[in-house]
Amino acid sequence: MTEATFPAGVPVLTDGHVRLRAHRPDDLERIVEQSADPESMRWTLVPRPYGEEQGREFLALIEAAWNEPDGHRYWAITDAEDPDGRYAGTIDLRPSAAAGVAEVGFGLHPDARGRGLMAGALRLLAQHWFEQGGSRLHWRAVRGNFASWRVAWACGFTHHGTLPGSHPDPQGGPAVDTWMASLGADDVLEARTPWPEPLVLRTEEAGGLVLRPWLDEDVDALEPRDQPAHHMPARGILEPDTFPEWLLTRREKMALGTTLSWCVADAATGRALGEALVFVTEGTLDDDTAELGYQVLPSGRRRGVATAAARLVAGHALAPRADGGLGLRRLVAQTAEDNAGSNKVLDSLGFDIWGRETEADVLPGGRPVASLHWELLSR
């Protein structure tokens, strides 16, 4: 990057909604408030504790970086309609050793969140970087930081996966995983994939059910598994010990546009009874075909929960988007041939068998088990 001086050399960037400017001494109080906020502490490596001394050190670091020809570049984020230009957050650009490549970092003051300022700031910075000759902008965050990913997602970043044990734990524990994504100079600065979120669905069937988003506390309703191992992929099974990772993975897949998962709950008590979902293994849910899945906890069986939940989800998935559905043309499903309960559910919903794998699984005793492939078309 070219030589710059602080604050005169800091370019002001704006789109009429967001304004990026040089940091000022009077930003100190709000920098401290932002850095001491629980969400900042949870996801970033800000010093602990964080007070005025640390805030002054940060402002000094920003000035020194701008006065280095190839230093990091920091901007204060403000609401463009705020006549006082009150500090709302920080966004920074970190050039790498590779020509044309940089990494972005950002954070908002708690009272500035939820107003679209961060996505606007990221678009402004990306445009500035590419106008200066940059070719790629990288983003990374601790796995599970969905707020940060939502900003990058909204600005057109492509998710490249998870790098295990690649970042210090902000809480001081073992190294944590990070998500990685990037944006190219020719990419459009808008979301490239869907981010489906489960609508609440209700039915009076099976004694009354509500299909809703999963909650962390749903772990309290889970029970030990009692079904044959080949009836469901091991990593998909609801179990108390693995629920935190299971739930994070489900939310991760929804954030990547490949899965939509509901907690099937008793309408009267709210207690979790199982799961219903639609998902794809290639592409996203913007495509015209997805797979239907479901599972019911032992205590919720024999009352028609699986059939009622699957019927709700299938109807929602195949309903036109104009009517609030997913607009899919086709649903598919796969079951073990000896899974009589699951096969009965699909048959009752009008699914047809279109294929059979004769030895999809081999049981511990050596007996092969066939797999059935089902489909249901929108009408």
PAKOLRO-50672 format. One record per residue (C-alpha): residue in three letters; x, y, z. Coordinates in steps of 0.1 Angstrom, whole numbers, plus 5000, padded with zeros to 4 digits. Layout:
<sites>
<site resn="ALA" c1="X" c2="Y" c3="Z"/>
...
</sites>
This chain:
<sites>
<site resn="MET" c1="5000" c2="5000" c3="5000"/>
<site resn="THR" c1="5010" c2="5036" c3="4996"/>
<site resn="GLU" c1="5024" c2="5058" c3="5024"/>
<site resn="ALA" c1="4998" c2="5075" c3="5045"/>
<site resn="THR" c1="4998" c2="5097" c3="5076"/>
<site resn="PHE" c1="4974" c2="5100" c3="5104"/>
<site resn="PRO" c1="4948" c2="5114" c3="5105"/>
<site resn="ALA" c1="4951" c2="5136" c3="5073"/>
<site resn="GLY" c1="4960" c2="5106" c3="5051"/>
<site resn="VAL" c1="4930" c2="5085" c3="5062"/>
<site resn="PRO" c1="4905" c2="5085" c3="5033"/>
<site resn="VAL" c1="4869" c2="5091" c3="5043"/>
<site resn="LEU" c1="4846" c2="5065" c3="5027"/>
<site resn="THR" c1="4809" c2="5067" c3="5026"/>
<site resn="ASP" c1="4778" c2="5054" c3="5008"/>
<site resn="GLY" c1="4753" c2="5077" c3="5024"/>
<site resn="HIS" c1="4744" c2="5052" c3="5051"/>
<site resn="VAL" c1="4778" c2="5044" c3="5066"/>
<site resn="ARG" c1="4808" c2="5067" c3="5069"/>
<site resn="LEU" c1="4843" c2="5055" c3="5076"/>
<site resn="ARG" c1="4867" c2="5081" c3="5091"/>
<site resn="ALA" c1="4899" c2="5084" c3="5111"/>
<site resn="HIS" c1="4897" c2="5075" c3="5147"/>
<site resn="ARG" c1="4896" c2="5105" c3="5172"/>
<site resn="PRO" c1="4906" c2="5109" c3="5208"/>
<site resn="ASP" c1="4869" c2="5113" c3="5218"/>
<site resn="ASP" c1="4863" c2="5077" c3="5205"/>
<site resn="LEU" c1="4880" c2="5064" c3="5236"/>
<site resn="GLU" c1="4850" c2="5060" c3="5259"/>
<site resn="ARG" c1="4830" c2="5040" c3="5233"/>
<site resn="ILE" c1="4860" c2="5019" c3="5223"/>
<site resn="VAL" c1="4863" c2="5008" c3="5259"/>
<site resn="GLU" c1="4825" c2="5001" c3="5260"/>
<site resn="GLN" c1="4827" c2="4980" c3="5229"/>
<site resn="SER" c1="4858" c2="4961" c3="5239"/>
<site resn="ALA" c1="4845" c2="4953" c3="5274"/>
<site resn="ASP" c1="4812" c2="4940" c3="5259"/>
<site resn="PRO" c1="4806" c2="4903" c3="5266"/>
<site resn="GLU" c1="4802" c2="4895" c3="5228"/>
<site resn="SER" c1="4835" c2="4912" c3="5221"/>
<site resn="MET" c1="4852" c2="4893" c3="5249"/>
<site resn="ARG" c1="4836" c2="4860" c3="5237"/>
<site resn="TRP" c1="4848" c2="4862" c3="5201"/>
<site resn="THR" c1="4879" c2="4884" c3="5200"/>
<site resn="LEU" c1="4913" c2="4886" c3="5217"/>
<site resn="VAL" c1="4909" c2="4921" c3="5232"/>
<site resn="PRO" c1="4929" c2="4925" c3="5264"/>
<site resn="ARG" c1="4912" c2="4915" c3="5296"/>
<site resn="PRO" c1="4903" c2="4936" c3="5315"/>
<site resn="TYR" c1="4898" c2="4964" c3="5290"/>
<site resn="GLY" c1="4898" c2="4999" c3="5304"/>
<site resn="GLU" c1="4909" c2="5034" c3="5293"/>
<site resn="GLU" c1="4946" c2="5025" c3="5294"/>
<site resn="GLN" c1="4940" c2="4997" c3="5268"/>
<site resn="GLY" c1="4918" c2="5020" c3="5248"/>
<site resn="ARG" c1="4946" c2="5046" c3="5246"/>
<site resn="GLU" c1="4971" c2="5020" c3="5236"/>
<site resn="PHE" c1="4947" c2="5009" c3="5208"/>
<site resn="LEU" c1="4944" c2="5045" c3="5195"/>
<site resn="ALA" c1="4982" c2="5048" c3="5196"/>
<site resn="LEU" c1="4986" c2="5016" c3="5177"/>
<site resn="ILE" c1="4961" c2="5028" c3="5150"/>
<site resn="GLU" c1="4981" c2="5061" c3="5145"/>
<site resn="ALA" c1="5014" c2="5042" c3="5143"/>
<site resn="ALA" c1="5000" c2="5018" c3="5118"/>
<site resn="TRP" c1="4988" c2="5045" c3="5095"/>
<site resn="ASN" c1="5022" c2="5062" c3="5097"/>
<site resn="GLU" c1="5038" c2="5030" c3="5084"/>
<site resn="PRO" c1="5038" c2="5027" c3="5046"/>
<site resn="ASP" c1="5027" c2="4990" c3="5047"/>
<site resn="GLY" c1="5009" c2="4991" c3="5081"/>
<site resn="HIS" c1="4974" c2="4979" c3="5089"/>
<site resn="ARG" c1="4947" c2="5004" c3="5080"/>
<site resn="TYR" c1="4920" c2="5012" c3="5106"/>
<site resn="TRP" c1="4888" c2="5032" c3="5102"/>
<site resn="ALA" c1="4862" c2="5042" c3="5127"/>
<site resn="ILE" c1="4827" c2="5033" c3="5116"/>
<site resn="THR" c1="4800" c2="5059" c3="5120"/>
<site resn="ASP" c1="4763" c2="5064" c3="5109"/>
<site resn="ALA" c1="4765" c2="5088" c3="5080"/>
<site resn="GLU" c1="4733" c2="5105" c3="5093"/>
<site resn="ASP" c1="4749" c2="5112" c3="5127"/>
<site resn="PRO" c1="4761" c2="5149" c3="5125"/>
<site resn="ASP" c1="4785" c2="5142" c3="5154"/>
<site resn="GLY" c1="4801" c2="5112" c3="5136"/>
<site resn="ARG" c1="4798" c2="5093" c3="5169"/>
<site resn="TYR" c1="4820" c2="5062" c3="5170"/>
<site resn="ALA" c1="4801" c2="5030" c3="5162"/>
<site resn="GLY" c1="4829" c2="5005" c3="5157"/>
<site resn="THR" c1="4862" c2="4997" c3="5139"/>
<site resn="ILE" c1="4870" c2="4980" c3="5107"/>
<site resn="ASP" c1="4906" c2="4973" c3="5096"/>
<site resn="LEU" c1="4925" c2="4961" c3="5066"/>
<site resn="ARG" c1="4956" c2="4939" c3="5071"/>
<site resn="PRO" c1="4977" c2="4935" c3="5040"/>
<site resn="SER" c1="4995" c2="4901" c3="5036"/>
<site resn="ALA" c1="5028" c2="4892" c3="5021"/>
<site resn="ALA" c1="5010" c2="4880" c3="4990"/>
<site resn="ALA" c1="5005" c2="4909" c3="4965"/>
<site resn="GLY" c1="4970" c2="4921" c3="4963"/>
<site resn="VAL" c1="4957" c2="4901" c3="4993"/>
<site resn="ALA" c1="4945" c2="4914" c3="5026"/>
<site resn="GLU" c1="4925" c2="4902" c3="5056"/>
<site resn="VAL" c1="4896" c2="4922" c3="5071"/>
<site resn="GLY" c1="4886" c2="4925" c3="5108"/>
<site resn="PHE" c1="4857" c2="4944" c3="5123"/>
<site resn="GLY" c1="4836" c2="4949" c3="5154"/>
<site resn="LEU" c1="4807" c2="4971" c3="5164"/>
<site resn="HIS" c1="4797" c2="4989" c3="5196"/>
<site resn="PRO" c1="4766" c2="4971" c3="5211"/>
<site resn="ASP" c1="4742" c2="5000" c3="5205"/>
<site resn="ALA" c1="4752" c2="5001" c3="5168"/>
<site resn="ARG" c1="4744" c2="4965" c3="5160"/>
<site resn="GLY" c1="4714" c2="4953" c3="5140"/>
<site resn="ARG" c1="4712" c2="4984" c3="5117"/>
<site resn="GLY" c1="4732" c2="4972" c3="5087"/>
<site resn="LEU" c1="4762" c2="4994" c3="5095"/>
<site resn="MET" c1="4787" c2="4966" c3="5096"/>
<site resn="ALA" c1="4777" c2="4952" c3="5062"/>
<site resn="GLY" c1="4778" c2="4987" c3="5047"/>
<site resn="ALA" c1="4813" c2="4993" c3="5062"/>
<site resn="LEU" c1="4826" c2="4960" c3="5048"/>
<site resn="ARG" c1="4813" c2="4968" c3="5013"/>
<site resn="LEU" c1="4830" c2="5002" c3="5015"/>
<site resn="LEU" c1="4863" c2="4988" c3="5026"/>
<site resn="ALA" c1="4862" c2="4960" c3="5000"/>
<site resn="GLN" c1="4855" c2="4985" c3="4972"/>
<site resn="HIS" c1="4883" c2="5007" c3="4984"/>
<site resn="TRP" c1="4907" c2="4977" c3="4986"/>
<site resn="PHE" c1="4899" c2="4966" c3="4951"/>
<site resn="GLU" c1="4900" c2="5001" c3="4937"/>
<site resn="GLN" c1="4936" c2="5003" c3="4951"/>
<site resn="GLY" c1="4945" c2="4972" c3="4930"/>
<site resn="GLY" c1="4937" c2="4945" c3="4956"/>
<site resn="SER" c1="4926" c2="4912" c3="4942"/>
<site resn="ARG" c1="4913" c2="4893" c3="4972"/>
<site resn="LEU" c1="4900" c2="4900" c3="5007"/>
<site resn="HIS" c1="4900" c2="4873" c3="5033"/>
<site resn="TRP" c1="4878" c2="4869" c3="5064"/>
<site resn="ARG" c1="4880" c2="4846" c3="5093"/>
<site resn="ALA" c1="4863" c2="4842" c3="5126"/>
<site resn="VAL" c1="4860" c2="4817" c3="5155"/>
<site resn="ARG" c1="4837" c2="4789" c3="5146"/>
<site resn="GLY" c1="4802" c2="4797" c3="5159"/>
<site resn="ASN" c1="4805" c2="4835" c3="5154"/>
<site resn="PHE" c1="4774" c2="4837" c3="5133"/>
<site resn="ALA" c1="4770" c2="4874" c3="5137"/>
<site resn="SER" c1="4804" c2="4880" c3="5120"/>
<site resn="TRP" c1="4796" c2="4854" c3="5093"/>
<site resn="ARG" c1="4763" c2="4870" c3="5085"/>
<site resn="VAL" c1="4781" c2="4903" c3="5077"/>
<site resn="ALA" c1="4806" c2="4885" c3="5054"/>
<site resn="TRP" c1="4778" c2="4864" c3="5039"/>
<site resn="ALA" c1="4757" c2="4894" c3="5031"/>
<site resn="CYS" c1="4787" c2="4910" c3="5013"/>
<site resn="GLY" c1="4792" c2="4881" c3="4990"/>
<site resn="PHE" c1="4821" c2="4863" c3="5007"/>
<site resn="THR" c1="4825" c2="4826" c3="4998"/>
<site resn="HIS" c1="4829" c2="4802" c3="5027"/>
<site resn="HIS" c1="4859" c2="4780" c3="5023"/>
<site resn="GLY" c1="4855" c2="4757" c3="5054"/>
<site resn="THR" c1="4868" c2="4753" c3="5089"/>
<site resn="LEU" c1="4904" c2="4752" c3="5100"/>
<site resn="PRO" c1="4907" c2="4731" c3="5132"/>
<site resn="GLY" c1="4927" c2="4744" c3="5162"/>
<site resn="SER" c1="4938" c2="4775" c3="5143"/>
<site resn="HIS" c1="4932" c2="4803" c3="5168"/>
<site resn="PRO" c1="4938" c2="4811" c3="5204"/>
<site resn="ASP" c1="4907" c2="4806" c3="5226"/>
<site resn="PRO" c1="4895" c2="4840" c3="5237"/>
<site resn="GLN" c1="4885" c2="4823" c3="5270"/>
<site resn="GLY" c1="4920" c2="4810" c3="5275"/>
<site resn="GLY" c1="4913" c2="4773" c3="5267"/>
<site resn="PRO" c1="4928" c2="4751" c3="5240"/>
<site resn="ALA" c1="4931" c2="4764" c3="5204"/>
<site resn="VAL" c1="4897" c2="4768" c3="5187"/>
<site resn="ASP" c1="4885" c2="4763" c3="5151"/>
<site resn="THR" c1="4881" c2="4791" c3="5127"/>
<site resn="TRP" c1="4859" c2="4797" c3="5097"/>
<site resn="MET" c1="4875" c2="4810" c3="5065"/>
<site resn="ALA" c1="4860" c2="4829" c3="5036"/>
<site resn="SER" c1="4871" c2="4853" c3="5009"/>
<site resn="LEU" c1="4859" c2="4878" c3="4984"/>
<site resn="GLY" c1="4874" c2="4884" c3="4949"/>
<site resn="ALA" c1="4877" c2="4917" c3="4931"/>
<site resn="ASP" c1="4851" c2="4905" c3="4905"/>
<site resn="ASP" c1="4826" c2="4892" c3="4930"/>
<site resn="VAL" c1="4793" c2="4908" c3="4935"/>
<site resn="LEU" c1="4790" c2="4924" c3="4970"/>
<site resn="GLU" c1="4758" c2="4906" c3="4980"/>
<site resn="ALA" c1="4748" c2="4872" c3="4994"/>
<site resn="ARG" c1="4757" c2="4843" c3="4971"/>
<site resn="THR" c1="4738" c2="4815" c3="4989"/>
<site resn="PRO" c1="4705" c2="4813" c3="5009"/>
<site resn="TRP" c1="4705" c2="4814" c3="5047"/>
<site resn="PRO" c1="4672" c2="4796" c3="5055"/>
<site resn="GLU" c1="4657" c2="4800" c3="5089"/>
<site resn="PRO" c1="4629" c2="4777" c3="5101"/>
<site resn="LEU" c1="4594" c2="4792" c3="5101"/>
<site resn="VAL" c1="4572" c2="4780" c3="5130"/>
<site resn="LEU" c1="4548" c2="4753" c3="5117"/>
<site resn="ARG" c1="4519" c2="4739" c3="5136"/>
<site resn="THR" c1="4496" c2="4709" c3="5134"/>
<site resn="GLU" c1="4468" c2="4694" c3="5155"/>
<site resn="GLU" c1="4480" c2="4659" c3="5144"/>
<site resn="ALA" c1="4497" c2="4636" c3="5169"/>
<site resn="GLY" c1="4482" c2="4654" c3="5198"/>
<site resn="GLY" c1="4494" c2="4688" c3="5187"/>
<site resn="LEU" c1="4529" c2="4697" c3="5175"/>
<site resn="VAL" c1="4549" c2="4728" c3="5169"/>
<site resn="LEU" c1="4580" c2="4728" c3="5146"/>
<site resn="ARG" c1="4603" c2="4756" c3="5157"/>
<site resn="PRO" c1="4640" c2="4766" c3="5157"/>
<site resn="TRP" c1="4662" c2="4746" c3="5180"/>
<site resn="LEU" c1="4672" c2="4760" c3="5214"/>
<site resn="ASP" c1="4703" c2="4752" c3="5234"/>
<site resn="GLU" c1="4682" c2="4741" c3="5263"/>
<site resn="ASP" c1="4665" c2="4714" c3="5242"/>
<site resn="VAL" c1="4693" c2="4692" c3="5253"/>
<site resn="ASP" c1="4673" c2="4686" c3="5286"/>
<site resn="ALA" c1="4647" c2="4666" c3="5266"/>
<site resn="LEU" c1="4671" c2="4642" c3="5249"/>
<site resn="GLU" c1="4672" c2="4605" c3="5256"/>
<site resn="PRO" c1="4697" c2="4577" c3="5249"/>
<site resn="ARG" c1="4695" c2="4562" c3="5214"/>
<site resn="ASP" c1="4676" c2="4529" c3="5210"/>
<site resn="GLN" c1="4675" c2="4523" c3="5172"/>
<site resn="PRO" c1="4697" c2="4501" c3="5150"/>
<site resn="ALA" c1="4729" c2="4519" c3="5140"/>
<site resn="HIS" c1="4722" c2="4515" c3="5103"/>
<site resn="HIS" c1="4689" c2="4533" c3="5104"/>
<site resn="MET" c1="4705" c2="4567" c3="5107"/>
<site resn="PRO" c1="4739" c2="4583" c3="5102"/>
<site resn="ALA" c1="4757" c2="4584" c3="5136"/>
<site resn="ARG" c1="4766" c2="4621" c3="5134"/>
<site resn="GLY" c1="4729" c2="4630" c3="5128"/>
<site resn="ILE" c1="4715" c2="4613" c3="5159"/>
<site resn="LEU" c1="4701" c2="4634" c3="5187"/>
<site resn="GLU" c1="4719" c2="4624" c3="5219"/>
<site resn="PRO" c1="4726" c2="4644" c3="5251"/>
<site resn="ASP" c1="4764" c2="4640" c3="5251"/>
<site resn="THR" c1="4769" c2="4652" c3="5215"/>
<site resn="PHE" c1="4741" c2="4678" c3="5213"/>
<site resn="PRO" c1="4762" c2="4710" c3="5215"/>
<site resn="GLU" c1="4783" c2="4699" c3="5185"/>
<site resn="TRP" c1="4752" c2="4685" c3="5167"/>
<site resn="LEU" c1="4734" c2="4718" c3="5171"/>
<site resn="LEU" c1="4764" c2="4739" c3="5161"/>
<site resn="THR" c1="4767" c2="4718" c3="5129"/>
<site resn="ARG" c1="4730" c2="4721" c3="5121"/>
<site resn="ARG" c1="4732" c2="4759" c3="5125"/>
<site resn="GLU" c1="4764" c2="4760" c3="5105"/>
<site resn="LYS" c1="4748" c2="4742" c3="5076"/>
<site resn="MET" c1="4718" c2="4765" c3="5077"/>
<site resn="ALA" c1="4741" c2="4794" c3="5075"/>
<site resn="LEU" c1="4757" c2="4779" c3="5044"/>
<site resn="GLY" c1="4723" c2="4774" c3="5027"/>
<site resn="THR" c1="4724" c2="4736" c3="5027"/>
<site resn="THR" c1="4700" c2="4726" c3="5055"/>
<site resn="LEU" c1="4668" c2="4736" c3="5072"/>
<site resn="SER" c1="4662" c2="4719" c3="5106"/>
<site resn="TRP" c1="4632" c2="4721" c3="5129"/>
<site resn="CYS" c1="4628" c2="4709" c3="5165"/>
<site resn="VAL" c1="4596" c2="4689" c3="5166"/>
<site resn="ALA" c1="4581" c2="4698" c3="5199"/>
<site resn="ASP" c1="4549" c2="4690" c3="5219"/>
<site resn="ALA" c1="4526" c2="4720" c3="5214"/>
<site resn="ALA" c1="4513" c2="4719" c3="5250"/>
<site resn="THR" c1="4546" c2="4715" c3="5268"/>
<site resn="GLY" c1="4572" c2="4728" c3="5243"/>
<site resn="ARG" c1="4593" c2="4697" c3="5250"/>
<site resn="ALA" c1="4614" c2="4685" c3="5221"/>
<site resn="LEU" c1="4602" c2="4652" c3="5206"/>
<site resn="GLY" c1="4626" c2="4649" c3="5176"/>
<site resn="GLU" c1="4638" c2="4666" c3="5144"/>
<site resn="ALA" c1="4625" c2="4672" c3="5109"/>
<site resn="LEU" c1="4647" c2="4686" c3="5082"/>
<site resn="VAL" c1="4654" c2="4691" c3="5045"/>
<site resn="PHE" c1="4689" c2="4692" c3="5032"/>
<site resn="VAL" c1="4712" c2="4689" c3="5002"/>
<site resn="THR" c1="4746" c2="4674" c3="5000"/>
<site resn="GLU" c1="4755" c2="4693" c3="4968"/>
<site resn="GLY" c1="4744" c2="4729" c3="4959"/>
<site resn="THR" c1="4720" c2="4748" c3="4982"/>
<site resn="LEU" c1="4683" c2="4749" c3="4990"/>
<site resn="ASP" c1="4679" c2="4774" c3="4962"/>
<site resn="ASP" c1="4680" c2="4743" c3="4939"/>
<site resn="ASP" c1="4648" c2="4724" c3="4930"/>
<site resn="THR" c1="4655" c2="4691" c3="4949"/>
<site resn="ALA" c1="4662" c2="4684" c3="4986"/>
<site resn="GLU" c1="4662" c2="4654" c3="5009"/>
<site resn="LEU" c1="4637" c2="4649" c3="5037"/>
<site resn="GLY" c1="4648" c2="4635" c3="5071"/>
<site resn="TYR" c1="4633" c2="4630" c3="5105"/>
<site resn="GLN" c1="4639" c2="4613" c3="5138"/>
<site resn="VAL" c1="4618" c2="4609" c3="5169"/>
<site resn="LEU" c1="4629" c2="4604" c3="5205"/>
<site resn="PRO" c1="4619" c2="4571" c3="5221"/>
<site resn="SER" c1="4593" c2="4587" c3="5244"/>
<site resn="GLY" c1="4576" c2="4604" c3="5214"/>
<site resn="ARG" c1="4570" c2="4574" c3="5193"/>
<site resn="ARG" c1="4537" c2="4556" c3="5186"/>
<site resn="ARG" c1="4516" c2="4587" c3="5184"/>
<site resn="GLY" c1="4522" c2="4596" c3="5148"/>
<site resn="VAL" c1="4548" c2="4623" c3="5155"/>
<site resn="ALA" c1="4571" c2="4614" c3="5126"/>
<site resn="THR" c1="4542" c2="4613" c3="5101"/>
<site resn="ALA" c1="4527" c2="4646" c3="5112"/>
<site resn="ALA" c1="4561" c2="4664" c3="5113"/>
<site resn="ALA" c1="4572" c2="4650" c3="5079"/>
<site resn="ARG" c1="4539" c2="4660" c3="5064"/>
<site resn="LEU" c1="4543" c2="4696" c3="5076"/>
<site resn="VAL" c1="4578" c2="4699" c3="5064"/>
<site resn="ALA" c1="4571" c2="4682" c3="5030"/>
<site resn="GLY" c1="4542" c2="4706" c3="5024"/>
<site resn="HIS" c1="4563" c2="4736" c3="5033"/>
<site resn="ALA" c1="4592" c2="4725" c3="5011"/>
<site resn="LEU" c1="4570" c2="4719" c3="4981"/>
<site resn="ALA" c1="4548" c2="4750" c3="4985"/>
<site resn="PRO" c1="4556" c2="4779" c3="4961"/>
<site resn="ARG" c1="4579" c2="4806" c3="4974"/>
<site resn="ALA" c1="4552" c2="4831" c3="4967"/>
<site resn="ASP" c1="4531" c2="4813" c3="4993"/>
<site resn="GLY" c1="4560" c2="4812" c3="5019"/>
<site resn="GLY" c1="4573" c2="4778" c3="5009"/>
<site resn="LEU" c1="4607" c2="4767" c3="4997"/>
<site resn="GLY" c1="4595" c2="4762" c3="4961"/>
<site resn="LEU" c1="4611" c2="4728" c3="4956"/>
<site resn="ARG" c1="4601" c2="4706" c3="4927"/>
<site resn="ARG" c1="4611" c2="4673" c3="4943"/>
<site resn="LEU" c1="4618" c2="4658" c3="4976"/>
<site resn="VAL" c1="4638" c2="4626" c3="4980"/>
<site resn="ALA" c1="4645" c2="4603" c3="5010"/>
<site resn="GLN" c1="4665" c2="4573" c3="5018"/>
<site resn="THR" c1="4657" c2="4545" c3="5043"/>
<site resn="ALA" c1="4670" c2="4511" c3="5053"/>
<site resn="GLU" c1="4647" c2="4484" c3="5039"/>
<site resn="ASP" c1="4641" c2="4470" c3="5073"/>
<site resn="ASN" c1="4632" c2="4503" c3="5089"/>
<site resn="ALA" c1="4594" c2="4496" c3="5088"/>
<site resn="GLY" c1="4584" c2="4527" c3="5107"/>
<site resn="SER" c1="4602" c2="4552" c3="5085"/>
<site resn="ASN" c1="4591" c2="4534" c3="5053"/>
<site resn="LYS" c1="4555" c2="4536" c3="5066"/>
<site resn="VAL" c1="4558" c2="4574" c3="5071"/>
<site resn="LEU" c1="4571" c2="4580" c3="5035"/>
<site resn="ASP" c1="4544" c2="4557" c3="5020"/>
<site resn="SER" c1="4517" c2="4575" c3="5039"/>
<site resn="LEU" c1="4529" c2="4608" c3="5025"/>
<site resn="GLY" c1="4527" c2="4596" c3="4989"/>
<site resn="PHE" c1="4564" c2="4590" c3="4983"/>
<site resn="ASP" c1="4573" c2="4565" c3="4956"/>
<site resn="ILE" c1="4602" c2="4541" c3="4957"/>
<site resn="TRP" c1="4624" c2="4547" c3="4926"/>
<site resn="GLY" c1="4655" c2="4527" c3="4935"/>
<site resn="ARG" c1="4670" c2="4500" c3="4957"/>
<site resn="GLU" c1="4706" c2="4493" c3="4967"/>
<site resn="THR" c1="4708" c2="4456" c3="4976"/>
<site resn="GLU" c1="4737" c2="4458" c3="5001"/>
<site resn="ALA" c1="4739" c2="4494" c3="5013"/>
<site resn="ASP" c1="4748" c2="4482" c3="5048"/>
<site resn="VAL" c1="4763" c2="4451" c3="5063"/>
<site resn="LEU" c1="4753" c2="4444" c3="5099"/>
<site resn="PRO" c1="4779" c2="4432" c3="5125"/>
<site resn="GLY" c1="4767" c2="4396" c3="5121"/>
<site resn="GLY" c1="4774" c2="4398" c3="5083"/>
<site resn="ARG" c1="4737" c2="4402" c3="5071"/>
<site resn="PRO" c1="4734" c2="4427" c3="5043"/>
<site resn="VAL" c1="4706" c2="4453" c3="5044"/>
<site resn="ALA" c1="4692" c2="4470" c3="5014"/>
<site resn="SER" c1="4685" c2="4507" c3="5011"/>
<site resn="LEU" c1="4654" c2="4522" c3="4995"/>
<site resn="HIS" c1="4653" c2="4555" c3="4976"/>
<site resn="TRP" c1="4621" c2="4575" c3="4976"/>
<site resn="GLU" c1="4608" c2="4606" c3="4958"/>
<site resn="LEU" c1="4578" c2="4630" c3="4960"/>
<site resn="LEU" c1="4570" c2="4655" c3="4933"/>
<site resn="SER" c1="4552" c2="4688" c3="4937"/>
<site resn="ARG" c1="4517" c2="4688" c3="4922"/>
</sites>
